[in-house]
Amino acid sequence: MKKLVLMAVAIAAVSFASCGNKAADAQKAQQDSIRIADSIAAVQAVEIEAAAQAEADTTATDTLTVTETVVAE
């Protein structure tokens, strides 16, 4: 009987040890997700800014071409 009680206590101890620290792991995973989301948002902001700048450059070039054509005539 003592062996059965000892075995049950050992199983319970192993079970508690294997389930521990899930809160810390969840918090670390959340922080990693936030960091990754912030990085993605920063990259997207740079891409949007670059696209807007490219569009502005294209518009400026188109305007110069039309102006030069009108002046040349």
Legacy VTK file of the C-alpha trace (Angstrom):
# vtk DataFile Version 3.0
C-alpha trace
ASCII
DATASET POLYDATA
POINTS 73 float
0.000 0.000 0.000
2.847 2.422 0.789
4.308 1.753 -2.648
1.025 2.647 -4.334
0.754 5.920 -2.398
4.394 6.720 -3.139
3.826 5.946 -6.830
0.717 8.187 -6.933
2.648 11.040 -5.296
5.489 10.607 -7.793
3.058 10.687 -10.734
1.348 13.795 -9.358
4.724 15.532 -8.899
5.767 14.739 -12.463
2.411 15.974 -13.762
2.738 19.299 -11.955
6.335 19.717 -13.097
5.453 19.141 -16.742
2.560 21.644 -16.688
4.431 24.469 -14.989
5.317 27.884 -16.438
2.616 27.976 -19.106
1.772 31.542 -18.121
5.347 32.687 -18.742
5.422 30.861 -22.073
2.120 32.444 -23.098
3.376 35.911 -22.166
6.605 35.390 -24.140
4.621 34.178 -27.152
2.379 37.265 -26.943
5.391 39.593 -26.778
6.937 37.834 -29.786
3.675 38.223 -31.705
3.512 41.937 -30.882
7.144 42.414 -31.929
6.549 40.618 -35.227
3.347 42.575 -35.899
5.182 45.851 -35.234
7.964 44.825 -37.627
5.463 43.940 -40.345
3.640 47.244 -39.850
6.910 49.169 -40.138
7.813 47.391 -43.378
4.360 48.031 -44.813
4.586 51.714 -43.895
7.917 51.996 -45.715
6.470 50.214 -48.766
3.449 52.538 -48.825
5.683 55.586 -48.505
7.935 54.331 -51.311
4.915 53.679 -53.544
3.563 57.169 -52.853
6.966 58.685 -53.620
7.190 56.697 -56.851
3.708 57.878 -57.830
4.680 61.484 -57.063
7.856 61.110 -59.156
5.847 59.669 -62.049
3.302 62.482 -61.839
6.067 65.094 -61.779
7.737 63.520 -64.817
4.435 63.371 -66.696
3.750 67.021 -65.891
7.192 68.076 -67.109
6.742 66.172 -70.354
3.362 67.770 -71.054
4.701 71.235 -70.191
7.769 70.801 -72.393
5.587 69.638 -75.287
3.274 72.623 -75.001
6.178 75.090 -74.741
7.989 73.530 -77.701
5.019 73.981 -80.010
LINES 1 74
73 0 1 2 3 4 5 6 7 8 9 10 11 12 13 14 15 16 17 18 19 20 21 22 23 24 25 26 27 28 29 30 31 32 33 34 35 36 37 38 39 40 41 42 43 44 45 46 47 48 49 50 51 52 53 54 55 56 57 58 59 60 61 62 63 64 65 66 67 68 69 70 71 72
